[in-house]
């Protein structure tokens, strides 16, 4: 199918803060949403205005809410970036930061493996790291994972590994990774996800920071941790901390 996204219709396919982004543009933040999100934004968000003031494009792709960064979600995100790079004549060296929480955290980790333009860093909050474990972690999840990979060939377990950060480490680019996880997370268990991923990535010599947020539930960062999260994003986007 011919690609349909243009600068004029892009707000139908993603939230982009380009109308409030100070020019010249210095960086791009991709913010991947969590499971089941169908939000669209008719006006600019607080995050969009915050990053826009710093000359950073803030982008929320509106792909399938059960996408789990499958091939379609990767291509969809690439297409959004194609439009933005062409519309604003962006240098291919401009830093892209891959971010998100929960399924969005998994997406932030997986996207750099398959992306057309390699992100400069990943900042993820309570990410799903082991897709095989997640398939049995909660009763609402198997349908979403099956939906994401239904068109792929092969056994379900092997296909899920292609979207599982824990099983993709040999393909993950050597860029900075910043992982946050709340220790009372009941939706994405820290012991089966970030604890394991971070341990294995450190063994392999990745540049990775790990912040465990005490006494908080799923994706519920404290104010201090939220500021640290944003600081990592700004640093990776070339704006300092």
Backbone torsions as a table, in degrees:
resi	resn	phi	psi	omega
1	UNK	NA	140.5	176.5
2	UNK	-65.9	143.3	179.2
3	UNK	-72.6	141.2	-171.4
4	UNK	-115.5	-11.8	-176.5
5	UNK	-73.0	136.6	175.7
6	UNK	-136.8	169.7	176.2
7	UNK	-60.0	-36.0	-177.3
8	UNK	-70.2	-31.8	-176.9
9	UNK	-110.2	9.5	-170.4
10	UNK	-61.6	-30.4	-179.7
11	UNK	-65.1	-12.7	174.0
12	UNK	-79.9	-17.2	-174.2
13	UNK	-118.1	-10.7	-179.2
14	UNK	-166.1	155.2	165.2
15	UNK	-88.2	128.1	176.0
16	UNK	-135.2	135.3	-177.3
17	UNK	-91.0	25.3	-172.6
18	UNK	-61.9	-25.9	-179.2
19	UNK	-71.4	-20.7	179.8
20	UNK	-117.4	7.3	-177.7
21	UNK	-85.2	124.3	178.5
22	UNK	-65.3	134.8	178.0
23	UNK	-99.8	148.3	2.0
24	UNK	-73.6	157.1	-179.2
25	UNK	-81.9	129.4	-175.6
26	UNK	-103.0	-20.3	-176.2
27	UNK	-168.4	172.4	179.6
28	UNK	-132.5	133.7	173.3
29	UNK	-112.7	119.9	172.1
30	UNK	-92.6	122.0	179.5
31	UNK	-112.5	105.6	-177.8
32	UNK	-90.8	133.1	-173.4
33	UNK	-85.1	167.0	178.5
34	UNK	-83.9	174.1	-176.2
35	UNK	-56.0	137.1	173.9
36	UNK	78.6	1.9	-179.5
37	UNK	-70.5	130.0	174.0
38	UNK	-125.2	21.2	-176.2
39	UNK	-66.4	141.1	168.9
40	UNK	-128.9	153.4	-173.9
41	UNK	-122.1	114.3	-179.6
42	UNK	-80.9	-24.3	178.4
43	UNK	-125.4	165.1	-178.0
44	UNK	-69.2	138.9	-177.6
45	UNK	-85.0	167.4	176.0
46	UNK	-59.4	-41.6	178.6
47	UNK	-64.0	-41.8	179.0
48	UNK	-61.0	-42.7	179.0
49	UNK	-68.5	-40.1	-179.8
50	UNK	-59.8	-52.1	-178.9
51	UNK	-72.3	-32.3	179.0
52	UNK	-61.4	-37.1	178.3
53	UNK	-62.2	-21.9	-177.7
54	UNK	-101.8	10.4	179.1
55	UNK	73.7	29.1	-178.4
56	UNK	-116.7	124.2	173.6
57	UNK	-71.3	131.2	179.0
58	UNK	-113.7	120.4	-169.8
59	UNK	-126.2	127.2	175.0
60	UNK	-118.5	100.6	179.7
61	UNK	-67.3	136.4	178.5
62	UNK	-95.8	59.1	178.1
63	UNK	-84.7	-174.2	-176.6
64	UNK	-57.1	132.0	-178.7
65	UNK	-67.1	-7.4	172.9
66	UNK	-117.3	35.2	-170.2
67	UNK	-75.7	-39.0	-176.7
68	UNK	51.3	39.7	179.7
69	UNK	46.1	49.5	175.0
70	UNK	-76.8	-176.6	-174.6
71	UNK	-59.3	-38.9	179.7
72	UNK	-64.4	-42.4	-179.8
73	UNK	-64.8	-38.0	176.6
74	UNK	-63.0	-48.9	-178.7
75	UNK	-64.8	-37.7	178.6
76	UNK	-61.6	-46.5	179.0
77	UNK	-65.8	-41.9	176.9
78	UNK	-58.2	-40.2	-178.5
79	UNK	-65.5	-40.9	176.4
80	UNK	-57.8	-46.3	179.8
81	UNK	-65.7	-36.9	176.3
82	UNK	-56.1	-44.9	-179.2
83	UNK	-63.3	-45.3	-177.4
84	UNK	-67.5	-41.7	179.8
85	UNK	-63.1	-40.5	179.7
86	UNK	-72.0	-43.9	-175.1
87	UNK	-63.5	-36.5	-175.2
88	UNK	-110.9	10.5	176.6
89	UNK	55.2	43.9	-173.9
90	UNK	-75.6	144.1	174.6
91	UNK	-69.5	136.2	-179.4
92	UNK	-63.5	-13.5	179.3
93	UNK	-89.3	-0.6	-178.5
94	UNK	-61.1	135.9	-176.6
95	UNK	-71.7	135.0	175.0
96	UNK	-114.4	129.9	-179.8
97	UNK	-112.0	126.1	-177.1
98	UNK	-96.9	116.3	-173.4
99	UNK	-134.9	163.7	174.1
100	UNK	158.0	169.9	179.8
101	UNK	-126.3	145.6	178.6
102	UNK	64.6	-121.1	173.2
103	UNK	-58.9	-34.1	176.6
104	UNK	-66.3	-31.2	174.6
105	UNK	-68.4	-41.2	174.5
106	UNK	-60.5	-43.4	178.9
107	UNK	-62.3	-41.2	179.7
108	UNK	-61.1	-34.5	179.3
109	UNK	-78.8	-35.5	-175.2
110	UNK	-82.8	-37.5	-174.7
111	UNK	-53.5	-44.1	-179.3
112	UNK	-60.5	-22.6	179.5
113	UNK	-67.3	-36.5	-172.3
114	UNK	-114.3	-4.7	-171.3
115	UNK	-64.5	147.1	174.2
116	UNK	-65.2	-40.4	177.7
117	UNK	-115.8	118.9	-175.0
118	UNK	-70.1	123.2	174.9
119	UNK	-61.3	156.6	-180.0
120	UNK	-83.2	-22.8	-177.9
121	UNK	-166.1	163.4	175.7
122	UNK	-122.8	135.2	172.6
123	UNK	-130.7	113.3	-171.8
124	UNK	-128.1	141.1	-178.7
125	UNK	-115.3	120.8	179.2
126	UNK	46.9	51.8	-175.0
127	UNK	-74.8	146.6	167.4
128	UNK	-73.6	123.0	-175.0
129	UNK	-114.0	-30.9	-178.9
130	UNK	-116.5	98.7	-176.4
131	UNK	-68.7	-27.8	178.4
132	UNK	-68.8	-43.1	176.7
133	UNK	-67.9	-39.1	-177.2
134	UNK	-63.4	-27.7	179.7
135	UNK	-63.2	-22.4	178.9
136	UNK	-117.8	6.1	-174.6
137	UNK	-74.7	-36.4	-179.3
138	UNK	-142.5	150.0	-177.2
139	UNK	-69.2	-18.5	-178.5
140	UNK	-85.3	-5.7	-169.8
141	UNK	-89.5	-38.7	-174.3
142	UNK	-53.9	-40.5	-179.4
143	UNK	-61.9	-36.3	-177.7
144	UNK	-72.5	-40.5	179.6
145	UNK	-68.5	-41.7	178.9
146	UNK	-63.1	-40.4	178.1
147	UNK	-60.9	-40.1	-176.8
148	UNK	-66.2	-32.0	-173.5
149	UNK	-115.6	11.3	-172.5
150	UNK	-55.3	-35.7	-177.0
151	UNK	-84.7	-4.4	-178.0
152	UNK	-81.7	151.0	178.3
153	UNK	-89.2	148.7	176.7
154	UNK	110.2	178.1	179.2
155	UNK	-72.1	146.2	-176.9
156	UNK	-53.8	-45.8	-176.9
157	UNK	-59.5	-43.8	-178.6
158	UNK	-69.1	-36.4	179.3
159	UNK	-69.8	-40.4	178.4
160	UNK	-61.1	-30.6	178.2
161	UNK	-62.7	-26.7	-179.6
162	UNK	-74.2	-9.5	177.5
163	UNK	-118.7	12.1	-172.8
164	UNK	-108.4	111.0	-178.9
165	UNK	-50.9	-39.7	-179.1
166	UNK	-62.0	-29.2	-178.0
167	UNK	-99.7	2.3	-178.0
168	UNK	-110.5	7.1	-171.6
169	UNK	-57.9	-32.3	179.8
170	UNK	-68.7	-17.2	-179.4
171	UNK	-106.3	-10.5	-176.8
172	UNK	-70.6	133.3	-178.3
173	UNK	-67.0	154.5	-179.2
174	UNK	-85.6	76.2	177.6
175	UNK	-122.9	167.1	177.3
176	UNK	-67.3	138.8	176.7
177	UNK	-123.1	134.5	178.3
178	UNK	-127.3	112.0	-175.9
179	UNK	-111.1	132.7	172.8
180	UNK	-119.2	141.6	175.0
181	UNK	-151.7	135.9	-179.6
182	UNK	-85.4	132.5	-171.8
183	UNK	-76.2	-9.0	175.1
184	UNK	-110.1	24.8	178.6
185	UNK	-68.1	117.6	179.0
186	UNK	-97.7	-12.8	-177.9
187	UNK	-90.1	-37.4	178.3
188	UNK	-133.1	96.4	-171.2
189	UNK	-63.8	123.7	-176.3
190	UNK	-59.5	-36.8	-176.5
191	UNK	-68.8	-26.7	-178.6
192	UNK	-98.0	-7.6	-175.4
193	UNK	-121.4	-91.5	-172.2
194	UNK	-62.6	-39.2	178.7
195	UNK	-55.7	-45.0	-177.4
196	UNK	-71.1	-47.2	-177.6
197	UNK	-61.2	-48.0	-177.5
198	UNK	-62.2	-42.9	178.6
199	UNK	-58.2	-46.1	-177.9
200	UNK	-71.0	-36.4	178.7
201	UNK	-67.8	-38.2	177.1
202	UNK	-63.9	-38.9	176.6
203	UNK	-58.3	-33.3	-177.0
204	UNK	-90.0	2.4	174.5
205	UNK	82.3	20.2	176.9
206	UNK	-69.3	150.7	172.0
207	UNK	-82.1	103.4	-172.3
208	UNK	-142.7	137.3	171.5
209	UNK	-111.8	150.3	-177.3
210	UNK	-137.3	118.9	178.6
211	UNK	-115.7	112.7	175.4
212	UNK	-90.6	126.3	-176.7
213	UNK	-98.4	110.9	-174.4
214	UNK	-76.9	139.9	173.1
215	UNK	70.4	19.7	-178.1
216	UNK	-125.1	151.6	179.0
217	UNK	-89.7	-167.2	-169.6
218	UNK	-53.1	118.3	175.1
219	UNK	61.3	15.7	-176.0
220	UNK	-94.6	78.0	-179.7
221	UNK	-71.0	144.0	170.6
222	UNK	-68.8	167.2	179.1
223	UNK	-58.6	-44.7	-179.3
224	UNK	-62.1	-41.6	179.5
225	UNK	-70.5	-35.0	176.8
226	UNK	-62.8	-40.9	178.4
227	UNK	-65.9	-36.2	176.9
228	UNK	-66.7	-41.8	177.4
229	UNK	-57.7	-49.8	179.9
230	UNK	-65.4	-37.0	178.7
231	UNK	-59.7	-41.9	177.4
232	UNK	-63.0	-38.8	179.4
233	UNK	-64.4	-47.2	-179.5
234	UNK	-62.4	-40.7	178.6
235	UNK	-61.0	-45.6	-178.8
236	UNK	-68.9	-28.8	179.0
237	UNK	-84.3	5.0	174.8
238	UNK	85.4	18.3	-177.4
239	UNK	-110.0	6.4	-179.3
240	UNK	74.3	176.2	-176.1
241	UNK	-113.8	NA	NA
